[in-house]
Amino acid sequence: GLLERPVLPPHLVVPIVTYKLFVTGKSGVGKTALVASLAGTPVSPGHHETLGIEATAVFWPAKPQASARPVIFQLNFWD
């Protein structure tokens, strides 16, 4: 899935652009559920507070309109 780095053929060299995204807000508003849904993991039906920081890496392939080369975005969510 999107959580793991995509496997590409050896001849295809794709740049990886890395971003660290810190998700902050009031308790119980859905920050962890948002990160889970973007990562493609199941969202827990009950509410529980996140203890400390949970880090989730998501690899998102994209092809910019101005370029013929694809790019892979590595989004590191800190929740």
N, C-alpha and C positions, 0 to 999 in steps of 0.2 A: 504494500500500500504506500501511501504518501509518507508514512513515518520512517521508512527505510530509504536509504539512498538508492535511486533508480539504477538498474544495471543497464549499461549502454554498450554498444559494440565497440571493440578496441579502436577502430578507425575514426569514431566520432568523438572528438574532443569538445566538450561543452564547458564553458566557464561556470563556476559556482559563485554566486553573490550571496554573502552572508549578512544577515541582520539579526540583532538582538532586540526583541520587543518585550518591554516590561509592562505587564497588565496590572493596573491598580484601580481601586475603587472601593466603595463601601461593601461591607459584609453582606453576602446573600443576594447580590445583584446578578450573578451568573458569569463571573469571570472564568471560573474553572470549566463551566459548561461550554462557554464559547471556545476556549482552547481545545477542549475535547472534541467538539463538533468539527472544528477546522482540521484537527489531526485525524479524524475518521475513527475515533475510539468511542465506545459507548458512554453516554452521559448517565451518571448515576441519578436515579429518580428522587432520592432523598437529599436533603441538605446536610452537608458537613463542612466544617471550616477547614481550610487548607492550613496545615501546620508548616510553618517555615515557607520555603520557596519550592515550587515544583517546576522543573525545567522540561520542556517538550520541544523536540526538534521535528520540523515538518519540511519536507523537500517539495517544492512546487515548481514544476516545469512551465516555462512560458516562452513565447516567441514574439519579441518586440516587432511592431509593425514596420519600423524603419530598418530592420535587419533581417537577413535571411538565416542567421544562426540562432538556434535556440539557446536559452539561458536557464539554469536551474537556480532558483532562489532557495537558500537554506534559511528558514525562519526559526529562530530559537526563542520560543515563548517562555518568559519567566513569569509565573503566576504565584 
